[in-house]
Amino acid sequence: MTVLEHFKALCKIPHCSGTAQKMLEHLAAKAAEYGYEVQEDRAGNLLCRHPEAKVTLQAHYDMVCIGKAPEIALKEDAGQLKADASTLGADNGIGMAMMLALMETGKAVDCLFTADEEIGLIGARALELPLRTPYLLNLDSEEEGEIMIGCAGGVDLNVSLPLERSREIRYCYEVVTEGFPGGHSGVDIDKAIPNAIKELAVQLYDNHMELVSFKGGERRNAIAKAATAIAAASVPIEAEGFKSMGRMTVDVIGADLVRMLHGFAHGVRAYDTALGIVQTSINLAQVETMATYAQITLSARSMSTPGLRRIESETKAYFEAFGASVKSEGFYPPWEPEENSFVGRVKAVYETVYGKDAVLGAIHAGLECGILKEHAPQMQMASIGPTIRYPHSTREQVDLQSVDRVFEVVKRVVSAL
């Protein structure tokens, strides 16, 4: 089977983060069928071994499910593979498909499939499987022609704000912000994509509205596409997009939540001019009001550990000033850029295939290399992948010609070792 045929088969197997057991079973069965030794750990990571392997290929087997996913209806348009009203799962399904295609032909590679990367790199952080090869090639990058040698670290922050409500008679309105493109909270954070939560907070703040309820955002690692609020005022309001619900008795929330959301600086906080990428950022990902508290989820990233700790601390201080409690979870370190002999080998192969210089770079997203480097410090690592646009959104698409070219690079790297 070709890489594309393997990918299409994978798309038929549900593998949303946290519920990817069927995918794990499929991968284990295929690896055994192809004659590889199969090992699984308690976190659901899968290592498929070949006795002569010199390099470990690595991809995660979960995907971000938005829209109709896990039902994925594929469509091809001008050399781009897309999905109908859902995420595509090219991140990281194309990497998995490449690994399966190589194992099917018996190539001397170890293949590491990690669990639940998209919800905090859970599998990589809990890895219990020994990595024995001197080299690791991660297949989770998303820009053809670039070799990633570094990535951002990250941490999620969960905010809980106590709510004080009072029963009042108010003019009530439904206010919705929707139809925004969404995007990856790391690689797309500098693309001026509107955040639906922030846009809704601005409308409420500018019109001096009180809140009855607020809900917005889809995933902690995605820029919010939609948000909805029930807002209240003591006098009638005429504002575009405010749908009147009439005058009624409601439990009104104090003003702190709207002010807090309006005042929070979502997005890029610092740039790395040397690497030409975002240095530090934070995504205001999800907000939901309950009866007695509001739950807010954020995802912070930085290319350095001090930068990550600083934005974590600043975010805690901001929300705590409003009386909220803040808990951090899922901290993972950045993969600090490193050139080594393996990177040199991959670069030489890239330039043979493409006939031009390959670019060494780093990505403002969480590749698992940083965590795996701590687990196996002796390994030399690099990351490559085809061109995938708009991951973590219903606009996700992968360039099919780039898949073929990158797979040729992978095959030649394996053969060279």
C-alpha positions in Angstrom: 0.0 0.0 0.0 1.1 3.6 -0.7 1.4 6.2 2.0 -1.9 7.8 0.8 -3.7 4.4 0.9 -2.5 3.8 4.5 -3.7 7.3 5.4 -7.1 6.7 3.9 -7.4 3.5 5.9 -6.4 5.3 9.1 -9.1 7.9 8.5 -11.8 5.2 8.8 -10.6 4.4 12.4 -11.8 6.8 15.2 -8.8 8.3 16.9 -9.8 11.4 18.7 -7.5 12.3 21.6 -8.4 10.3 24.7 -10.5 7.7 22.7 -8.0 6.2 20.3 -7.9 2.6 21.5 -9.1 1.3 18.2 -6.2 3.0 16.4 -3.7 1.6 18.9 -5.1 -1.9 18.2 -4.9 -1.4 14.4 -1.3 -0.2 14.6 -0.3 -3.1 16.8 -2.0 -5.6 14.6 -0.3 -4.2 11.4 3.1 -4.2 13.0 2.8 -7.8 14.1 1.5 -8.7 10.6 4.6 -7.1 9.1 6.9 -9.1 11.4 7.9 -6.4 14.0 8.3 -7.0 17.7 5.5 -5.0 19.4 5.7 -3.5 22.8 3.1 -1.4 24.6 3.4 0.6 27.9 0.8 1.7 30.4 0.3 5.1 28.7 -0.7 3.4 25.5 2.6 4.1 23.6 3.5 1.5 21.0 7.0 0.6 20.0 7.5 -1.6 16.9 11.1 -3.0 16.8 13.2 -4.3 13.9 16.4 -6.1 15.0 18.7 -4.2 12.6 17.2 -0.7 13.2 19.5 2.3 13.4 16.8 5.0 13.5 13.5 5.3 15.4 10.6 7.0 13.4 8.1 8.7 15.7 4.5 10.0 15.3 1.5 10.4 17.6 -1.6 8.4 16.8 -4.3 10.7 18.2 -5.9 13.7 16.4 -7.8 16.9 17.2 -11.5 16.2 16.4 -13.4 19.3 15.4 -16.6 19.5 13.3 -17.8 16.1 12.1 -14.7 14.2 13.2 -14.1 11.4 13.9 -16.2 10.9 10.8 -13.8 12.0 8.1 -15.1 12.4 4.5 -12.0 13.0 2.3 -12.0 15.2 -0.7 -9.2 16.2 -3.1 -8.9 19.6 -4.6 -6.0 20.9 -6.7 -3.5 18.6 -5.2 -4.7 19.2 -1.6 -6.4 16.6 0.5 -9.1 18.0 2.8 -12.0 16.8 4.9 -15.7 17.8 4.6 -16.5 20.0 7.7 -14.0 18.3 10.0 -10.4 18.2 10.9 -8.4 16.0 8.5 -6.1 14.3 10.9 -3.1 14.7 8.6 -1.5 15.9 11.9 -0.2 13.2 12.6 -1.9 10.6 10.4 0.5 11.2 7.5 3.5 10.4 9.7 1.7 7.2 10.9 1.0 6.3 7.3 4.7 6.7 6.3 5.8 4.5 9.1 3.2 1.8 8.2 4.3 1.9 4.6 7.9 1.3 5.6 7.1 -1.5 8.0 5.0 -3.2 5.3 8.1 -3.5 3.2 10.2 -4.7 6.1 12.5 -1.7 6.4 15.0 -1.7 9.3 13.4 0.9 11.4 11.9 1.1 14.9 8.6 2.9 15.0 7.3 4.7 18.0 3.6 5.6 18.1 2.8 7.9 21.0 -0.5 8.5 22.7 -2.6 11.6 23.3 -0.1 14.2 22.1 -2.8 16.7 21.3 -4.1 16.9 24.9 -0.8 17.6 26.6 1.8 15.1 25.1 0.6 12.6 27.6 2.1 9.5 26.1 5.5 11.0 25.6 5.6 12.3 29.2 4.7 8.8 30.5 6.9 6.8 28.2 8.1 3.5 29.7 9.6 1.9 26.5 13.4 1.9 26.1 14.6 3.7 22.9 17.7 1.9 21.7 18.6 3.4 18.3 21.2 6.3 18.2 18.8 8.5 16.0 15.2 9.6 16.1 13.3 11.2 13.2 10.0 12.8 14.3 7.4 13.0 11.5 5.1 15.7 13.0 6.5 18.8 11.3 4.2 20.7 8.9 6.3 22.6 6.4 8.0 20.8 3.5 11.6 21.8 2.9 12.3 22.6 6.6 14.1 20.4 9.1 13.1 21.2 12.6 15.8 21.1 15.3 13.8 22.8 18.1 10.3 23.4 19.3 8.4 25.3 22.0 7.6 24.0 25.4 4.2 24.4 26.9 2.0 24.5 29.9 -1.8 24.5 30.3 -3.5 26.7 32.9 -6.9 26.0 34.4 -8.6 29.0 36.0 -11.5 28.8 38.3 -13.3 32.1 39.1 -15.9 32.2 41.9 -19.1 33.9 40.6 -21.4 36.1 42.7 -24.9 36.1 41.3 -28.0 38.3 42.1 -31.5 37.7 41.0 -32.6 40.7 38.9 -35.2 41.8 36.3 -33.2 42.6 33.1 -33.5 43.0 29.4 -31.7 39.9 28.1 -29.9 39.3 24.8 -28.2 36.4 23.1 -24.9 37.4 21.7 -22.9 35.1 19.4 -19.5 35.4 17.7 -19.0 32.6 15.2 -17.7 31.7 11.8 -14.0 32.5 12.6 -11.5 30.3 10.9 -9.8 28.9 14.1 -6.3 27.5 13.9 -3.5 25.9 15.8 -2.7 27.7 19.1 1.0 27.5 18.3 1.9 27.8 14.7 -1.1 30.0 13.8 -1.0 32.3 16.9 0.8 35.0 14.9 -1.5 35.0 11.9 -4.0 37.6 13.2 -6.8 35.0 13.5 -9.6 36.5 15.6 -10.3 34.7 18.8 -14.1 34.3 19.3 -13.9 34.6 23.1 -12.0 37.8 22.9 -14.3 39.3 20.2 -17.4 38.4 22.3 -15.8 39.9 25.5 -15.1 43.2 23.6 -18.7 43.5 22.5 -20.0 42.9 26.0 -17.5 45.3 27.6 -18.1 48.1 25.1 -21.9 47.9 25.6 -21.6 47.7 29.5 -23.4 44.4 29.6 -23.9 42.1 32.6 -23.6 38.4 32.1 -26.0 35.5 32.7 -23.9 32.9 30.9 -20.8 32.6 28.7 -19.4 29.6 26.7 -16.7 29.7 24.1 -13.9 27.7 22.5 -13.5 24.2 21.3 -10.0 22.8 22.4 -7.2 24.1 24.6 -4.8 23.9 21.7 -7.1 25.6 19.1 -7.9 29.3 18.6 -11.6 29.7 19.5 -13.9 29.7 16.5 -17.2 30.5 18.3 -18.5 31.9 21.6 -22.0 32.5 23.0 -23.3 34.7 25.8 -26.6 35.5 27.4 -26.1 39.2 28.4 -28.3 41.5 30.4 -28.9 45.2 30.8 -31.2 47.4 33.0 -32.3 49.4 29.9 -32.9 48.2 26.3 -29.8 47.9 24.1 -29.6 48.4 20.4 -26.4 46.8 19.1 -25.6 44.8 16.0 -25.7 41.1 16.7 -27.6 41.4 20.0 -30.7 39.1 19.7 -33.4 40.2 22.2 -34.8 37.6 24.5 -37.2 40.0 26.2 -37.4 41.3 29.8 -37.1 38.5 32.4 -35.9 37.6 35.8 -32.4 36.2 35.7 -29.4 35.4 37.9 -26.9 38.0 36.9 -23.1 37.6 37.3 -21.0 40.5 38.5 -18.8 42.5 36.1 -15.5 40.9 36.9 -15.6 38.1 34.3 -16.3 40.4 31.4 -13.5 42.8 32.5 -11.1 39.9 33.1 -11.7 38.4 29.6 -11.6 41.8 27.9 -8.4 42.8 29.6 -6.4 39.6 29.0 -3.8 39.8 26.3 -4.3 36.7 24.1 -1.7 35.9 21.5 1.9 36.7 20.9 3.9 38.1 23.8 7.4 38.0 22.3 9.3 37.2 19.1 12.6 35.4 18.6 14.3 37.5 16.0 17.2 35.1 15.6 15.0 32.2 14.6 12.4 34.4 13.0 9.5 32.8 14.9 7.3 33.5 17.9 9.2 33.2 21.2 6.3 33.3 23.7 2.5 33.2 23.3 -0.7 32.3 25.1 -4.0 31.1 23.8 -7.3 32.0 25.6 -8.8 28.7 24.6 -12.1 27.9 26.5 -14.5 29.7 28.8 -17.6 28.3 30.4 -19.8 29.6 33.3 -21.3 27.3 35.8 -23.8 28.1 38.6 -21.1 29.2 41.1 -17.9 29.6 39.1 -16.4 30.2 35.7 -13.9 27.7 34.2 -11.2 29.2 31.9 -8.5 27.2 30.0 -5.4 28.6 28.5 -2.4 27.2 26.7 1.0 28.9 27.0 4.1 28.2 24.9 7.7 29.4 24.8 10.9 28.5 23.0 12.8 28.7 26.3 12.1 27.3 29.8 12.6 30.7 31.5 10.2 32.3 29.1 7.6 29.5 29.7 7.9 29.9 33.5 7.6 33.6 33.2 4.3 33.6 31.2 3.0 30.9 33.5 3.7 33.2 36.5 2.4 36.3 34.8 -0.9 34.6 33.8 -1.4 33.2 37.4 -0.8 36.7 38.8 -3.3 38.3 36.4 -6.2 35.9 37.2 -5.5 35.7 40.9 -5.8 39.5 41.0 -9.5 39.0 40.2 -9.9 36.4 42.9 -9.5 33.3 40.8 -7.6 30.2 41.6 -5.1 28.9 38.9 -3.6 25.5 38.5 -0.9 24.5 36.0 -0.8 21.1 34.3 1.0 19.3 31.5 4.2 21.2 31.6 6.7 20.0 29.0 10.1 21.5 28.2 11.1 23.1 24.9 13.4 21.2 22.6 16.3 23.7 22.4 17.8 23.9 18.8 20.7 21.5 18.3 22.8 20.8 15.2 24.5 17.4 15.1 25.7 14.7 12.7 22.2 13.2 12.3 20.8 16.6 11.4 23.6 16.9 8.9 22.7 13.5 7.3 19.0 14.5 7.0 19.9 17.8 5.5 22.2 16.2 2.9 19.4 13.8 1.9 16.9 16.6 1.7 19.1 18.6 -0.6 19.6 15.6 -2.8 15.9 15.1 -3.2 15.0 18.8 -3.6 18.1 20.0 -5.4 18.3 23.1 -3.1 19.4 24.0 0.4 17.2 22.8 3.2 16.2 25.2 6.0 17.0 24.4 9.6 14.5 25.9 11.9 12.3 25.6 15.0 8.6 25.6 15.5 6.3 27.4 17.9 4.4 24.2 18.7 4.9 21.2 21.0 6.8 18.4 19.2 7.5 15.5 21.4 11.3 15.6 20.8 11.9 17.8 23.9 10.3 15.2 26.2 11.9 12.2 24.3 15.3 13.9 24.6 14.9 13.9 28.4 14.0 10.2 28.2 16.8 9.3 25.9 19.5 12.0 26.0 21.9 10.0 23.9 19.7 10.2 20.8 20.3 12.7 18.1 17.0 14.0 16.7 15.4 15.9 13.8 11.8 16.5 12.7 10.4 16.7 9.2 7.0 16.5 7.6 4.8 17.5 4.6 3.1 20.8 4.2 0.0 20.8 6.4 -2.0 24.0 6.5 -4.5 25.1 9.1 -4.1 22.1 11.5 -6.6 21.8 14.4 -9.3 23.4 12.3 -11.9 22.3 9.7 -9.8 24.0 7.1 -6.9 21.5 7.6 -5.3 20.3 4.4 -2.2 18.5 3.3 -0.3 19.0 0.0 -0.1 15.6 -1.6 3.0 16.2 -3.7 4.8 17.2 -0.5 3.8 13.9 1.0 5.5 12.0 -1.8 8.7 14.1 -1.6 9.0 13.9 2.2 8.5 10.2 2.1 11.3 9.9 -0.4 13.5 11.8 2.1 12.5 9.4 4.9 13.2 6.3 2.8 16.7 7.6 1.8 17.5 8.6 5.4 16.6 5.1 6.5 18.7 3.5 3.7 21.7 5.7 4.4 21.8 4.5 8.0 
